[in-house]
Amino acid sequence: MADPKPSPPLTSAGRLQVRLAAAACLLPLLLQLPPTLGIGIAAMAVLVLAASWRKPLPGGVRIALLLGGMVAVVFNLPGVGRDTASALLALMIAIKPAETVSLRDGRSLVGFALFAPFATFLLDQAPTSLLLSLAAVMLALLALQRLAADESGIEDARPSGLPTFASAASVLRLFSLGLPLALAVFWLFPRLPTPLWGLPQRTAGTPGLSDSMTPGGMSEMLLDDSPAARVQFFGPPPKPEQMYWRGPVLWDFDGRSWKPARTLEAFPPAPMQPSEAGWRYRLELEPTEDRLLIALDVPTQLPAGAHMGLDRAPMADQAQYNISRWMMESAPARAFEPQLSPWLRRHALALPPGFNPRTLALGKQWRQDAGRDPNGVADLAIAQRAMAMIQRDFAYTLNVPLPGHDEVDDFLFDRKQGYCEHFSSAFVVLMRAAGIPARVVTGYAGAYRNPIGDYWLIRRSDAHAWAEIWLPHRGWVRFDPTAAVAPERIYDTIADRQPGRFGAFVDLAPIFNASDWLRRGWNDMLLGFNAQRQRNLLDALGLHGGTRSLILLFAFATLLAMSWMAWITARGERERDPLLRAWHALERRYRKLERGRAPHEPALAWAMRITASRDDRATAQGDDALVTLARRLERARYAPGIDDAERQRLIADLRRHRP
């Protein structure tokens, strides 16, 4: 078998556009990787482009770059996850230009690079990622258009080789061709209530609530001002001091970390008596990639798809990989589990042996000083004594050392500085040492009201941990030891930092409010569009037939979209070519004589068929000329090296020809 014809080399214009498209495809993906890794891969891509601009890099160099890049990926993202796979994809795209020299190589690079924008949406679905990805896809289509022109021999009239307005307009026309069908599929194609499968986890998780707490582990989250949730209240909102957003409730302490009691999740919620009318609100939660939810104060009612265990910690039934919306009801508690079972009391008093001896001794001493009574007055006095000590002697700071073996002892007796994790953990250990059932609650405290849209924004930096102690007849009562710190002893807290404000003179709050409002609209219109929202859309249109009505509506919209595609195609990009317009006009003249070309018939085959069926000499002369014109047309359309003057002569001859 003969060797296949080698692919011609890339032209200067083709090489420029191919590499520009690859860089554009790579950019949105690199922005979602860890900064060090993203910058490293970007630097490697620039070096590869510079070193291989004229000739490919040796195979040994390419292998060395690949192995070194893989080591860097594993070092920054140890483990297997979708961000690890995306980083390896980015690495291979960065190295691929090192062996891109021919037209076939150029097409391979562009096709391979197009995987990067789609991989970006596995890591982020923000509007910025979408805009960058759309720009990358457009540049990729322009590059493929350039390669097709180079292969067909069309001379480049652009000295720089950059796309022109006409070429960009043709690509935009391709976008417009498929846009109606894409919108019909997105809005009307029947959606499943739950996905058939979930996405794999990320190796490097983003800062967020966790189902465990180790003093010092929340510091990264407290420095992250990105949104965690948005809340819309239906009715008067709570007071700022009531905005405690309940997340995981932590019971088990091993001397270092706190974890929830998994067995309690299977029990029904503990009884709760509200002290006043509660709040009804809609929670829009950013993707968490786990089942953790939050709810204001003490939740009284959760929607379908969520549940709460004995401690009323809200939990989703499935991991939340996308924006989720939850209608919830909450209320402050007058009595929250006023009767505590003996086994749960033992659970809420358990402390690991061999840890924090000074704290245990202090708790026992306070219990001895306060005594015991059945109404819990002594217990309340001990808790208030601890709060007074914190207000008098302790300070709030994010600059803390790593925890030691007896972290609570170090915090209470030596360091006396820390943030919410240290305060809540030490408070609960001290209460348990004094014989008071206690537990840690994590979540968020406070929120920022955005006047545009009248909703409340919860940021990750609002993350907080507080304590609950059990008192007779009242049940679980919230105590926030962090809030007890005297204001003059708060050194570097960011809890009440206003978004958009930098110092006393720069106030960008209006810009922040507008941008977050737009992001909320993006979440509401696109990312939060699920099966329930689709059914609501049908109800708004007056269609209540369920899936059957949705299928009929989708079929109708698809028919309209296909009609649009057919109409645009009928107008035809090729009809803009004067050469084809002249040829099609010639075909119509023959069609009037019932000698037209069949839709499947090539031009030369049709001309030869007409010639074979001639019936007189005059017709034969015209048909022979038709064959000549068909041959010239094929040469002008597909053969390289046809100049503009020859094309113009052919157009004139086609217009003059008569059957």
Secondary structure, 3 states (H helix, E strand, C coil): CCCCCCCCECCHHHHHHHHHHHHHHHHHHHCCCCHHHHHHHHHHHHHHHHHCCCCCCCHHHHHHHHHHHHHHHHHHCCCCCHHHHHHHHHHHHHHHHHHCCEHHHHHHHHHHHCHHHHHHHHHCCCHHHHHHHHHHHHHHHHHHHHHHHHHHCCCCCCCCCCCCHHHHHHHHHHHHHHHHHHHHHHHHCCCCCCCCCCCCCCCCCCCCCCCCECCCCCHHHHCCCCEEEEEEECCCCCCHHHCEEEEEEECEECCCCEECCHHHHHCCCCCEEECCCCEEEEEEECCCCCCECCEECEEEECCCCEEECCCCCEEECCCCCCCEEEEEEEECEEEECCCCCHHHHHHHHCCCCCCCHHHHHHHHHHHHHHCCCCCCHHHHHHHHHHHHHHHHHCEECCCCCCCCCCHHHHHHHHHCEECHHHHHHHHHHHHHHCCCCEEEEEEEECCEEECCCCEEEEEHHHEEEEEEEEECCCEEEEECHHHHCCHHHECCCCCCCCCCEECCCEECHHHHHHHHHHHHHHHHHHHCCCHHHHHHHHHHCCCCCCHHHHHHHHHHHHHHHHHHHHHHHHHCCHHHCHHHHHHHHHHHHHHCCCCCCCCCCCHHHHHHHHHHCCCCHHHHHHHHHHHHHHHHHHHHHHCCCCCHHHHHHHHHHHHHCCC
